[in-house]
C-alpha cells in the first residue's frame, strides 16, 4: 500500500512538472493515476457504492464539460480542446471522478479549481505561457490533500 501511495505522489508530480513546463502531459500518466486512485477508492468503500459513485461522478463531469462546450460555442467561439480546455484537464477531471465518492469528488473539484484560479492570479505575471496549467495546479492540490489524508486522522476522503 505504501508503494502505491508513493507512486501516486510521483505521478502527480510528473503531471505538475510537465504541465507547468510545456503545457503538455503524456496521456498514459492519467490512466496510471486513474488505476491507482481507483483501486484505493474501491478498497475503501462498498463495491456497489464505488460503482454508483463513479457513474454519478461521470454524469456530473459530462454536464460540466457539456456546459463549457456550449458556452464556448456561443460566447468564446474558439476551438474547444485546442485553445479553451486541454485534453489533459479533461483527463484529470476523470481522475477525480473515478478516485472519490461523489460528495468528496465535488468538494475536491470545486476547491482544486479555486486553488488553480487563485494560484494563477498570483503567478500570472511571471508565467511564460498565457494559459492556466489546470491539470498541474489540480495535481499539486490533490497531492497535498492525499499526503495530508495519509499522514493525519483529520481528513476522511472516503466516508463523505
N, C-alpha and C positions, 0 to 999 in steps of 0.2 A: 504494500500500500504506500509506503514511504517513497518508493521508486516512482510510482505513478504520479504522486504529488510533485516530485522534483521535475519529472518530465513535463508536467502541465505548466509549471512556472517557467521552465526553459522554453517551451513552445510559445507561451505568452510573451516572453522576452524577444524571441525571434520575430514575432508578428510586430511588436512595437518597433524594434530596430529597423526592419525592412520598410515599414510604413513611414516612419519618420525620415529615413534616408532617401528613399526613391519613390514613395507613394505607390509601391507595388509589392505585394506579398505573394509568395508561392502558394497556390491554392491547396496543395496537399496538406499543409500545416493546419489548416482549418479542419480538415477531415480527421486528422490525428487528434486534435483538440475535442472535436465532437465525440469521437470514440472514447477518449479517456474520461472526459467530464460526464458523458452519458453513462458510462459504467459506474461512476461514483453516484450519480443520481439514481440509477437502477438499484444499486446496493442499499441505498438509504431510505427508500420508500417502498410501499406495497407495489407489486408489479403492475397491477391494473391501474393504480394511481399514476404510475410512471407513464403508461400509455395514454391515459386521459390528459395528463399534463402536457405531454409532447404535442398531442393533437390540438389541444386548445391553444398552446403557445404558437404553433404554426399557423393556426387560424388568425390569431392576433397579428402575427407578422404579415400575413397576406393582406389584411385590412390596412395596416400601416404602410406597407410598400405600395399597395394599390392606390391609396390616398396620395402618397407622394408622387406617384407616376401621373395621376390625373392632374394634380396641382401643377406639375411640370409641364404637361401638355397645354394647360390653359394659360398659365402665367409666365413661366420661365422660358419655355419653348426652346430648350436645348436638348442635345442627345442625352438621354437619362443616365445610362451606365457609363458614358464616356466623360461627361462633364459635371453631372449633378450628384450622382450617388455611385460610389465604386462597388465593383463586384465583391471586393474584399470586405467592405462594410456589410453587404448583404450576408456574406458567409459568416461574419462574426455575429450578426443577429441570429443566424441559425444555431451557432454555437450556444448562445444564451438560451435559445428556445428549447434545445434538447437537454441542457445541463441542469435545469432547475424546475421546481414546481411552479405553477402559474403565478401565484402572488409574488413569490421571490423573483421570478423572471421579470415581471412588470416593474417591481421596485428597482431591481438591478439595471434594467433597460433605461428607465427614466433617470436614475441618478448617474449612470455612466454617460448618458447624453448630456446632462447638466455639467458633469465634470469636464467633458470634452469641450463644450462651448466656453466655459469659464477659463479653462486652460488655454484654449486657442486665443481668447481675447488678451490674455496675459503675454503670450509669446509671439503673437502675430507680427509684431514689428521686426522681430529678429529672424523670422522664418524665411527660408529661401524659396519656398513654394507659396502660392496664394490659396491653396486648398487645405481643408482640415484633414489631418490624418486620423479619421474617426476610428478605424479599427485599431490603430496604435494607441490612442488615448483610452479606448474602451478596454484594451488588453492590459494596460497599466492599472486601470481601475479594478478590473477583475482580479488581477494578480494580488493587489493589496487586500481585496476582500477575501480571497482564498487563503492567503498567508495569515490574516487575522483570524479567520474561522478555524484554521487548523491549529493555531497556537494559543487560542483562548477559548473560554467557555461562554463568552459574551454573545456570540452570534449563533443562530441556528438556521442555516440556509434551507434545510430540507423539511422543517416542521411548520413552516408558514403556509 
